[in-house]
Amino acid sequence: MNFESINNVSDLVEANNETDPTEAIHALIGEAVSSHGPKVALDIAAEIIGRLVNLHDAVAEDKVAEGDAETAMLWAQDSRTLTMAKFMVESIEM
């Protein structure tokens, strides 16, 4: 919740009534897995992890360009960990 945008009681009530997109996404994934089987879950997991790898690589490159080698190294380490996780998910045979 962004408290900076709350100026009165009605703003607070409206903010509290906003739905969390995470719940809707989880429901969609659950429906897809129920309808199409566990292979769909593995494909979704690999896609999400792959996007996280790309994000981490991009941030690491940005941090290098900014001269922040320490933070770049941390992002790069997480990228390698995520890459291994993606490889593990993709190695599961269905």
N, C-alpha and C positions, 0 to 999 in steps of 0.2 A: 504494500500500500504506500502510495506517495503522499506523505503527510503535508508536503508543501502545497499541494493542490486542494487541501481541505480548509475551507474558510468558515464553514458553519455546520450546523447539525445535519442538514439535508445532504451536504457534501459527504459527511461521514457515513450516513446511512447508505448513500449511493455507492460509495467505495466498498462498504461491507457486503453489498449485494452483488458486486462484480464476481463473475465466475473465474475460477482458476483454469487457464487453458490446459494445464498439466493433466487435470482430471479427465477432460474431454479426450486428450491425446491417448491417455492410458486406456480409456474405454474403446477407442477406435482400434488400438493395437490388440486389445483383448478380443474384440469382435473378429478381427482379421485372423488371429490365431485359431479361434474357435471355428471359423468358417473354412479356413484353408490349411490348417495344420501347423506343426512346429517349424517347418521349413520357412514359413513366413516370418516367424519370430526371429529366426537366425538371420534372415536377410535384413530385417529391420535393424537388428542389433549391429550387424556389420556396417550398414549404411550410417547409423548414428555414430558409431565409433570412427568410421572413416571421415565423417565431417568434423569430429572433434580433433582428429589428427591434423586435418587441413587448417583448422583454426589455430591449433597450437604451433604449427609450423609458421603460419603467417605472423602470429604474435612474436615468436622467437626472432624472426627476420626483422620485424619492426624494432624490437628491443636492441638488436645488434646495430641497426641503423641509427638508433638514438644514443648509442654508446653505452648501453646498460647491459654489459656482458653477463653479469651475475643473474639477472632476471631472465635473460635470453637462455642461459644454460638450464634454468629450472623449467621453462616452457619446453625446451628441446628434450629434456629428460622425460617429462610427462608425455610428449609426443612419441618417444620410443616405447614407453610402457603401453600407450594406447595402440600403437602399431602391433605390438606383440599380442595384445588382447584381440585385435581384429583378426590377426593370423589364426589365433586359437579358435575363434568363432567360425571362421571360414573353413577350418580343417574338420569340423564336425560333419559327418556324412549322414545324409537323410535319404 
